[in-house]
Amino acid sequence: MKRLRIVHSTGYRYDGDVTASYNEARMLPVSGSRQLVLHSSLDVQPVSSHHQYTDYWGTRVLAFDVLAPHSELTITASSLVEVLEAEHPTSAVGWEELAAVVPRSAACVEQLRQTALTAPPPSLAELAGSVVAGLGPDVDGPCAAAQAIVAAVSSEMEYVSGVTGVRTAAAEAWDARSGVCQDIAHVAVGALRSVGIPARYVSGYLHPQADAAVGQTVVGESHAWVEWFCGGWHGYDPTNSIPIGDRHVRVGHGRDYTDVTPLRGVYAGGSGSELFVSVSITREA
């Protein structure tokens, strides 16, 4: 178990004063089976009117507006979280049982439909299908197939920053065989769904150093990984080819990035804006 303090600061610098902005932030983790949130808070500058709620997917949301002229907007999320070691999946079903369970579960049905960001090109769907076909009858069904598909995606994709954007679809990233964690997660989700395995996009944070000393603060990052259903929900980080463990802090999940965007909004006035982001992570225990 690790105790991690995360400070995530993001916002916009505008080209001149804007007269008003309306925003939503999804930057705070929630307690769950693998993590316990000991403290969390969100600070918005300039001061705004706001309210918090939990969205349809179970993610904590701060909705706020700034109605006075401003040239910069800054949101800082601070969290202290205890995170458990790598999960050890115990539940598993066969293909026939999965096919019977999925239609009865809204959560599974919703995570089986492709979106514009996850829809796989034919070559990716063919890869996923060939992985399933190549496992043979003695392999333990959808759980093993999902692991093999995500591993295949991970081996094919190269992490390269700056070549994609937040609207880049899985098909484009797959054709280039490159992208950031968001793109690799979209590719993996699309591949899993193409063979009938419900899969969801997960947003959170990753501590980049497995052996970080207690008290050491490092530059962290927002991160994305995948979870699939094969009797229970199981996660994997295809960007780093590692299981989800005590360096991953979960914020929320959805069908794709658009369901768990850390910060989004609209504004009036001004001629443009620049997004800025910084994340620091400190291991405290």
C-alpha positions as CSV (number, residue, x, y, z in Angstrom):
1,M,0.0,0.0,0.0
2,K,1.2,3.5,-0.8
3,R,-0.1,6.9,0.4
4,L,0.1,9.5,-2.4
5,R,-0.5,13.2,-2.3
6,I,-1.5,14.6,-5.7
7,V,-1.7,18.3,-6.7
8,H,-3.2,18.8,-10.1
9,S,-3.3,22.4,-11.4
10,T,-4.8,23.3,-14.7
11,G,-6.7,26.1,-16.4
12,Y,-6.7,28.6,-19.3
13,R,-4.9,31.7,-20.1
14,Y,-7.0,33.9,-22.4
15,D,-6.0,36.3,-25.0
16,G,-7.4,39.3,-23.2
17,D,-10.3,39.5,-20.7
18,V,-13.2,37.1,-21.1
19,T,-16.5,38.3,-19.7
20,A,-17.7,35.0,-18.3
21,S,-16.8,31.3,-18.3
22,Y,-18.8,28.1,-17.5
23,N,-16.9,25.0,-16.6
24,E,-16.8,21.4,-15.2
25,A,-13.9,19.8,-13.5
26,R,-13.4,16.0,-13.0
27,M,-10.2,15.9,-11.1
28,L,-10.9,14.4,-7.7
29,P,-10.6,10.6,-6.9
30,V,-13.3,8.6,-5.2
31,S,-12.9,5.8,-2.6
32,G,-13.4,2.3,-4.0
33,S,-12.2,-1.3,-3.7
34,R,-8.5,-0.3,-4.4
35,Q,-8.2,3.1,-2.9
36,L,-9.3,5.2,0.1
37,V,-9.5,9.0,-0.3
38,L,-8.3,10.6,3.0
39,H,-8.6,14.2,1.8
40,S,-9.6,16.1,-1.3
41,S,-10.4,19.6,-2.3
42,L,-10.7,21.9,-5.3
43,D,-9.7,25.5,-5.4
44,V,-10.9,27.8,-8.3
45,Q,-9.3,31.2,-9.0
46,P,-10.8,33.7,-9.5
47,V,-13.4,32.9,-6.9
48,S,-16.6,31.5,-8.5
49,S,-20.0,30.2,-7.7
50,H,-20.1,26.4,-7.9
51,H,-21.7,23.2,-6.9
52,Q,-20.6,19.6,-6.7
53,Y,-22.4,16.5,-7.8
54,T,-21.7,12.9,-8.9
55,D,-22.3,12.2,-12.5
56,Y,-24.0,9.2,-14.2
57,W,-20.7,7.3,-14.3
58,G,-19.9,7.9,-10.6
59,T,-17.3,10.6,-11.1
60,R,-17.1,13.6,-8.8
61,V,-17.8,16.8,-10.7
62,L,-17.3,20.5,-9.7
63,A,-19.5,22.7,-11.9
64,F,-18.7,26.4,-11.7
65,D,-18.9,29.7,-13.5
66,V,-16.9,32.9,-13.3
67,L,-19.1,35.9,-14.2
68,A,-16.5,38.7,-13.7
69,P,-14.0,39.7,-16.4
70,H,-10.8,37.5,-16.1
71,S,-7.7,36.8,-18.2
72,E,-6.8,33.5,-16.5
73,L,-8.6,30.6,-14.9
74,T,-6.9,28.2,-12.5
75,I,-8.3,25.1,-10.9
76,T,-6.2,23.2,-8.3
77,A,-7.2,19.7,-7.1
78,S,-5.4,18.4,-4.0
79,S,-5.9,14.8,-2.9
80,L,-4.4,12.4,-0.3
81,V,-5.1,8.8,-1.2
82,E,-4.1,5.4,0.1
83,V,-3.8,2.9,-2.8
84,L,-3.5,-0.9,-2.6
85,E,-1.1,-3.1,-4.6
86,A,-1.9,-4.8,-7.8
87,E,-5.3,-6.4,-8.0
88,H,-5.7,-10.1,-8.3
89,P,-8.8,-11.0,-10.4
90,T,-10.8,-13.9,-9.1
91,S,-14.1,-13.8,-11.0
92,A,-14.2,-15.2,-14.5
93,V,-16.9,-16.4,-16.9
94,G,-16.8,-18.3,-20.2
95,W,-17.8,-16.8,-23.5
96,E,-21.4,-18.3,-23.4
97,E,-21.9,-17.0,-19.9
98,L,-20.6,-13.6,-20.8
99,A,-22.9,-13.4,-23.7
100,A,-25.8,-14.2,-21.4
101,V,-24.8,-11.7,-18.7
102,V,-24.0,-8.7,-20.8
103,P,-27.6,-8.0,-22.1
104,R,-28.9,-8.0,-18.5
105,S,-26.4,-5.4,-17.3
106,A,-26.8,-1.8,-18.3
107,A,-23.2,-1.1,-17.3
108,C,-21.9,-3.8,-19.6
109,V,-24.2,-2.9,-22.5
110,E,-23.1,0.8,-22.4
111,Q,-19.5,-0.3,-22.4
112,L,-19.9,-2.6,-25.4
113,R,-21.0,0.1,-27.8
114,Q,-18.3,1.8,-29.8
115,T,-18.0,5.6,-29.9
116,A,-16.5,7.9,-32.4
117,L,-13.3,7.8,-30.4
118,T,-13.0,4.1,-29.9
119,A,-14.4,2.6,-33.2
120,P,-11.7,0.3,-34.5
121,P,-10.5,0.2,-38.1
122,P,-10.8,-3.3,-39.8
123,S,-7.1,-4.1,-39.1
124,L,-7.5,-3.6,-35.4
125,A,-10.7,-5.6,-35.2
126,E,-9.0,-8.4,-37.2
127,L,-6.0,-8.4,-34.8
128,A,-8.4,-8.7,-31.8
129,G,-10.3,-11.5,-33.5
130,S,-7.1,-13.4,-34.4
131,V,-5.9,-13.1,-30.8
132,V,-9.1,-14.7,-29.6
133,A,-8.9,-17.4,-32.3
134,G,-5.3,-18.2,-31.5
135,L,-5.8,-18.8,-27.8
136,G,-7.3,-22.3,-28.3
137,P,-10.0,-24.2,-26.3
138,D,-7.9,-24.8,-23.2
139,V,-7.5,-21.1,-22.4
140,D,-9.8,-19.6,-19.8
141,G,-12.3,-17.6,-21.9
142,P,-12.8,-13.8,-22.0
143,C,-10.5,-12.9,-19.2
144,A,-7.5,-14.5,-20.9
145,A,-8.6,-13.1,-24.2
146,A,-8.9,-9.6,-22.9
147,Q,-5.4,-9.7,-21.3
148,A,-3.9,-11.0,-24.6
149,I,-5.7,-8.4,-26.7
150,V,-4.5,-5.5,-24.5
151,A,-1.0,-6.9,-24.5
152,A,-1.1,-7.1,-28.3
153,V,-2.2,-3.5,-28.5
154,S,0.5,-2.4,-26.1
155,S,3.2,-4.1,-28.1
156,E,2.0,-2.5,-31.3
157,M,1.6,1.1,-30.0
158,E,4.4,3.5,-29.3
159,Y,4.1,6.4,-26.8
160,V,4.8,9.6,-28.6
161,S,3.6,13.0,-27.3
162,G,2.5,15.8,-29.6
163,V,1.3,13.7,-32.6
164,T,-2.3,13.5,-31.5
165,G,-4.9,15.7,-29.8
166,V,-7.9,15.2,-27.5
167,R,-10.2,14.6,-30.5
168,T,-8.0,12.0,-32.2
169,A,-9.9,8.8,-32.7
170,A,-8.6,5.3,-32.1
171,A,-8.6,4.5,-35.9
172,E,-6.1,7.4,-36.5
173,A,-3.9,6.5,-33.6
174,W,-3.8,2.9,-34.7
175,D,-2.9,3.7,-38.2
176,A,0.0,5.7,-36.9
177,R,0.8,3.1,-34.2
178,S,1.5,6.0,-31.9
179,G,0.0,8.4,-29.5
180,V,-0.3,9.2,-25.8
181,C,-2.0,7.2,-23.0
182,Q,-5.5,8.5,-24.0
183,D,-5.0,7.2,-27.6
184,I,-3.6,3.8,-26.5
185,A,-6.5,3.4,-24.1
186,H,-9.0,4.2,-26.8
187,V,-7.4,1.7,-29.1
188,A,-7.5,-1.0,-26.4
189,V,-11.1,-0.3,-25.6
190,G,-12.1,-0.5,-29.2
191,A,-10.3,-3.8,-29.7
192,L,-11.9,-5.3,-26.7
193,R,-15.4,-4.2,-27.6
194,S,-15.0,-5.5,-31.2
195,V,-14.9,-9.1,-29.9
196,G,-17.8,-8.7,-27.5
197,I,-15.9,-7.9,-24.3
198,P,-17.3,-4.8,-22.4
199,A,-14.5,-2.3,-21.8
200,R,-14.3,1.2,-20.3
201,Y,-11.9,4.1,-20.4
202,V,-10.5,5.0,-17.0
203,S,-9.0,8.4,-16.1
204,G,-6.7,9.0,-13.1
205,Y,-3.1,9.6,-12.2
206,L,0.1,7.6,-12.3
207,H,3.1,7.9,-10.0
208,P,6.0,7.6,-12.5
209,Q,8.5,6.0,-10.1
210,A,8.0,2.6,-8.6
211,D,10.8,3.0,-6.1
212,A,10.1,6.6,-5.0
213,A,11.3,7.5,-1.5
214,V,8.8,8.6,1.1
215,G,8.6,12.4,1.1
216,Q,9.9,12.7,-2.5
217,T,7.8,14.9,-4.8
218,V,8.0,14.2,-8.5
219,V,6.4,15.5,-11.6
220,G,3.4,13.3,-12.2
221,E,0.8,13.1,-15.0
222,S,-2.8,12.6,-15.7
223,H,-3.2,9.1,-17.0
224,A,-5.6,6.8,-18.8
225,W,-6.0,3.0,-18.8
226,V,-8.7,0.4,-19.4
227,E,-11.0,-2.0,-17.5
228,W,-12.9,-4.9,-19.0
229,F,-15.7,-7.1,-17.8
230,C,-15.3,-10.9,-17.7
231,G,-17.3,-11.7,-14.6
232,G,-15.9,-8.7,-12.8
233,W,-14.2,-5.5,-13.9
234,H,-10.4,-5.9,-14.3
235,G,-7.9,-3.2,-15.1
236,Y,-4.6,-2.9,-17.1
237,D,-2.3,-0.1,-18.1
238,P,-1.6,-0.7,-21.8
239,T,0.7,2.4,-22.1
240,N,3.1,1.0,-19.6
241,S,2.3,-2.7,-20.0
242,I,1.6,-3.2,-16.3
243,P,-1.3,-4.2,-14.2
244,I,-3.1,-1.6,-12.2
245,G,-1.3,-1.2,-8.8
246,D,-0.4,1.1,-6.0
247,R,0.9,3.8,-8.3
248,H,-2.5,4.3,-10.1
249,V,-5.0,6.6,-8.6
250,R,-8.5,6.3,-10.2
251,V,-10.7,9.4,-10.8
252,G,-13.4,8.0,-12.9
253,H,-14.5,6.0,-16.0
254,G,-16.7,6.3,-19.0
255,R,-17.2,5.2,-22.6
256,D,-14.2,7.3,-23.7
257,Y,-12.3,10.4,-22.8
258,T,-15.2,12.8,-23.3
259,D,-17.0,11.2,-20.3
260,V,-14.1,12.0,-17.9
261,T,-12.4,15.1,-19.4
262,P,-10.5,16.7,-16.4
263,L,-11.6,20.2,-17.4
264,R,-14.0,21.5,-20.0
265,G,-16.1,24.6,-20.5
266,V,-17.1,27.5,-22.6
267,Y,-16.4,31.2,-22.4
268,A,-17.6,34.5,-23.7
269,G,-15.3,37.2,-25.0
270,G,-11.6,37.0,-25.8
271,S,-10.0,35.8,-29.0
272,G,-8.4,32.5,-27.9
273,S,-7.1,30.5,-25.0
274,E,-4.2,28.3,-23.9
275,L,-4.6,25.3,-21.7
276,F,-1.9,24.7,-19.0
277,V,-1.5,21.6,-16.8
278,S,0.9,20.5,-14.0
279,V,0.7,17.5,-11.7
280,S,2.9,16.8,-8.7
281,I,2.8,13.6,-6.7
282,T,4.4,12.9,-3.3
283,R,4.7,9.5,-1.7
284,E,3.8,10.0,2.0
285,A,3.9,6.4,3.1
